[in-house]
Amino acid sequence: MNEVTIGISHPQELSARFLKAWETGEKQGARINFESDEQFWKTLTLERWQILKIMTGTGDMTINEIAQQINRDINTVQNDIEILCVSGLLETTENGVIFPYSAIHVDFMLKAA
């Protein structure tokens, strides 16, 4: 399975993961990180989760196909797709966009302040 982990990681945690991979040669798996919970929730709105949900494991899709499947306006879908591309969740292709994973794992912890 081609899985990606989406989470919230501070720069120190990212550095530790990099060093572990460098020192051990162990693959750490695909991961997309946000620096804060605010950034995470601002980027991954319910509407954008709907896009990821229909695109998981499907291959290339056009913006028009995505908009039709989730029954939303193509212009707002276009805007959401641009944000998901900038965040590294989607990639552009010759035929549209792709979410290159067949599964999503979400990983973050809420702690007392």
C-alpha positions in Angstrom: 0.0 0.0 0.0 1.2 3.5 -0.9 0.4 5.4 2.3 1.2 8.9 3.3 1.2 10.2 6.9 -0.1 13.7 7.3 0.7 15.4 10.6 1.9 18.3 12.7 5.6 18.3 13.4 7.9 21.0 14.8 11.2 21.5 13.0 13.1 19.7 15.7 11.0 16.5 15.1 11.6 16.8 11.4 15.4 17.1 12.0 15.3 14.0 14.2 13.5 12.0 11.5 16.0 13.1 8.9 18.9 12.2 11.1 17.5 8.8 11.9 17.0 8.1 8.2 20.5 9.3 7.5 22.2 7.3 10.2 20.3 4.0 9.8 19.4 4.1 6.2 15.8 3.2 7.2 13.0 4.6 5.1 10.8 6.8 7.1 7.8 6.6 4.8 6.0 9.3 2.9 5.0 12.2 5.2 3.5 15.7 4.8 3.9 17.9 7.8 2.4 21.1 9.0 4.2 23.3 11.5 1.1 24.0 13.6 -2.4 22.8 14.3 -3.7 26.2 12.9 -1.9 25.6 9.6 -3.1 22.0 9.5 -6.8 23.0 9.9 -6.6 26.1 7.7 -5.2 23.9 4.9 -7.3 20.7 5.4 -10.8 22.1 5.5 -13.8 19.7 5.2 -14.1 20.6 1.5 -10.5 19.8 0.8 -10.8 16.5 2.7 -13.6 15.7 0.3 -11.3 16.2 -2.6 -8.6 14.0 -1.1 -11.2 11.3 -0.2 -12.4 11.0 -3.8 -8.9 11.2 -5.2 -7.2 8.6 -2.9 -6.0 5.7 -5.1 -7.7 6.9 -8.3 -4.9 8.3 -10.4 -5.1 11.5 -12.5 -8.3 13.5 -12.4 -9.3 16.8 -14.1 -10.6 19.6 -12.0 -14.0 19.3 -13.8 -14.2 15.6 -12.8 -13.5 16.5 -9.2 -16.0 19.3 -9.1 -18.7 17.0 -10.6 -18.0 14.2 -8.1 -18.3 16.4 -5.1 -21.0 18.5 -6.5 -19.2 21.9 -6.1 -18.5 24.9 -8.2 -15.4 24.4 -10.5 -13.9 27.8 -9.5 -13.9 27.0 -5.8 -12.6 23.5 -6.5 -9.8 25.1 -8.6 -8.9 27.3 -5.6 -8.8 24.3 -3.2 -6.7 22.3 -5.6 -4.1 25.1 -5.9 -3.9 25.2 -2.1 -3.5 21.4 -1.9 -0.8 21.5 -4.6 1.2 24.2 -2.7 0.9 22.2 0.5 2.4 19.1 -1.3 -0.7 17.0 -1.0 -1.6 17.0 -4.8 0.6 17.1 -7.8 -0.1 18.5 -11.2 0.1 16.2 -14.2 -0.5 16.5 -18.0 -4.1 15.3 -17.5 -5.0 17.3 -14.4 -3.9 16.5 -10.8 -3.1 13.4 -8.8 -3.1 12.4 -5.2 -0.3 9.8 -5.5 -1.3 7.7 -2.5 -3.8 4.9 -1.9 -4.2 5.6 1.8 -3.9 8.5 4.3 -2.8 8.2 7.9 -3.3 11.3 10.1 -0.9 11.7 13.0 -0.9 14.4 15.6 -1.3 14.8 19.4 -3.1 17.4 21.4 -1.4 18.1 24.7 -2.2 20.3 27.6 -0.6 23.8 27.3 
